[in-house]
């Protein structure tokens, strides 16, 4: 049985989805569970509407699987937070200033977007651009940073 879609990268390194309705640029959002990054990947258009769901990357044909894995490697850069310098609420946004293993960063989250405490004890924060920041364990932070973060996850 042949598939009626194609997922591929163009020269511009952007991911595209093509089916009987046409071609469109898409992004990938991982659905739950985050503990298995090869399952339940949502392909979304510019309006963040899902156009296709990959239930398991391992069930894709070899070429499509390779494209998805390459794309995910390019976008899956997660910055590890080592301390929280400040968090301030502004109009409809929360501004985070943090130190990461990659250096000092400032990012924004929506006021109703709370850090997620994961089963392994890590804390995941997704900014408005879709970038991910992680605290591997609360104990890895200094006491002031722990206290600041606890106010957002408790």
Secondary structure by P-SEA (a helix, b strand, c coil): cccccccccccccbbbbbcccbbbbbbbbbcccccccccbbbbbcccccccccccccccccaaaaaaaaaaaaaccbbbbbcccccccccccbbbbbbbccccccccccccccccccccccbbbbbccccbbbbccccccccaaaaaaaaaacc
